């Protein structure tokens, strides 16, 4: 085990881990690093403590919702990519030009997640024989004589 990693479990460490799990969007490794707990320690606790396992699931859900909110911001509201000062003819700053970028790919992912029946990519494949007729198959199974004879 690496130096500086806690192995003793306390309620304070548990709460700190769960908050970190939310903050990191459900990234267990990052949450463990943030609170100096070994992954094996938290997974062992999760496997053996139903109450902690339930809290873990809630933290993962909340972290996922935070990720979704961040994705929504980038897709719909956009993110500021550049702030360029605007000056008048005398060199006095009179404002700021803001450049935003939006993420069409995140918007598409959010739509697919929210309404998969409408937005998912659907592929249907059919195999047919000549002239669109069903494919005929003859399956023959050959069982070689293994030399043991009939054992009935």
C-alpha positions in Angstrom: 0.0 0.0 0.0 1.3 3.4 -0.9 2.6 5.8 1.9 0.0 8.2 3.2 -3.1 6.1 2.5 -5.5 5.6 5.3 -6.8 2.1 6.0 -8.8 2.8 9.2 -12.4 3.6 8.4 -14.2 6.4 10.2 -17.6 8.1 9.6 -15.7 11.4 8.8 -13.7 9.6 6.1 -16.8 8.0 4.7 -18.6 11.3 4.4 -15.6 13.0 2.9 -15.3 10.1 0.4 -19.0 10.3 -0.6 -18.9 14.1 -1.1 -15.8 13.7 -3.2 -17.5 10.9 -5.2 -20.2 13.4 -6.0 -17.8 16.2 -6.8 -15.7 14.0 -9.2 -18.8 12.9 -11.1 -18.6 9.4 -9.7 -14.9 8.8 -10.4 -13.9 6.4 -7.6 -10.2 6.7 -8.1 -10.3 10.4 -7.9 -12.5 10.3 -4.9 -10.1 7.9 -3.1 -7.1 10.1 -3.9 -8.9 13.2 -2.6 -9.5 11.6 0.8 -6.4 9.4 0.9 -8.2 6.1 0.9 -7.2 3.0 -1.0 -9.6 1.8 -3.6 -9.6 -1.7 -2.0 -10.7 -0.1 1.3 -13.7 1.6 -0.2 -14.7 -1.4 -2.4 -14.4 -3.7 0.6 -16.6 -1.4 2.6 -19.1 -1.2 -0.3 -19.3 -5.0 -0.6 -19.8 -5.5 3.1 -21.9 -2.6 4.3 -25.3 -2.3 2.7 -25.9 1.2 4.2 -22.6 2.5 2.7 -23.4 0.7 -0.6 -26.7 2.6 -0.8 -25.0 5.9 0.0 -22.4 5.1 -2.7 -25.2 4.5 -5.2 -26.8 7.9 -4.3 -23.4 9.6 -4.6 -22.9 8.1 -8.1 -26.4 9.2 -9.2 -25.8 12.7 -7.9 -22.4 12.8 -9.5 -23.9 11.7 -12.8 -26.5 14.4 -12.6 -23.7 17.0 -12.1 -22.0 15.7 -15.2 -25.3 15.9 -17.1 -25.8 19.5 -15.9 -22.2 20.4 -17.1 -22.9 18.7 -20.4 -26.2 20.7 -20.7 -24.3 23.9 -20.0 -21.7 23.2 -22.7 -24.4 22.1 -25.2 -27.1 24.7 -24.7 -25.7 27.7 -22.8 -22.2 27.4 -24.3 -18.9 28.1 -22.7 -16.9 31.3 -22.9 -13.8 30.7 -25.0 -12.5 34.2 -25.1 -12.9 37.5 -23.5 -11.5 40.3 -25.6 -11.4 43.8 -24.1 -12.9 46.6 -26.3 -11.3 50.0 -26.2 -12.5 53.4 -27.5 -10.4 55.6 -29.7 -8.7 57.0 -26.6 -7.6 53.6 -25.4 -10.2 53.5 -22.6 -11.7 50.1 -22.0 -15.4 50.3 -22.7 -16.4 46.7 -22.7 -15.6 43.1 -23.3 -16.3 41.0 -26.4 -17.2 37.5 -25.4 -16.9 34.5 -27.7 -18.9 31.4 -26.8 -18.8 27.9 -28.2 -21.4 25.3 -28.0 -21.1 21.5 -28.3 -23.4 19.9 -30.9 -22.1 16.5 -30.1 -23.0 16.9 -26.4 -26.5 18.1 -27.4 -26.9 15.0 -29.6 -25.8 12.7 -26.7 -28.2 14.4 -24.3 -31.1 14.0 -26.7 -30.2 10.3 -27.2 -30.1 9.8 -23.5 -33.3 11.7 -22.8 -35.4 10.2 -25.6 -33.6 7.1 -27.1 -36.7 5.9 -29.0 -36.7 9.1 -31.0 -33.0 9.9 -31.3 -31.0 6.7 -31.1 -29.3 5.3 -34.2 -31.3 2.3 -35.3 -29.9 -0.3 -37.7 -31.9 -3.2 -39.0 -30.2 -5.9 -41.0 -31.8 -8.8 -42.8 -30.2 -11.6 -44.7 -32.1 -13.1 -47.6 -31.4 -15.6 -50.3 -31.8 -15.0 -54.0 -34.8 -12.8 -55.0 -35.3 -11.8 -51.4 -36.4 -15.4 -50.4 -35.4 -16.9 -47.1 -32.0 -18.5 -46.9 -32.3 -22.3 -46.9 -29.9 -24.3 -44.8 -29.1 -27.9 -44.5 -27.3 -28.7 -41.3 -25.6 -32.1 -41.0 -23.9 -33.2 -37.9 -21.1 -35.8 -38.3 -20.1 -37.7 -35.2 -17.1 -39.8 -35.9 -16.8 -43.3 -34.5 -14.6 -42.9 -31.5 -13.7 -46.6 -31.4 -15.4 -47.3 -28.1 -18.3 -49.2 -29.5 -21.9 -49.2 -28.4 -22.1 -49.0 -24.6 -25.8 -49.8 -24.2 
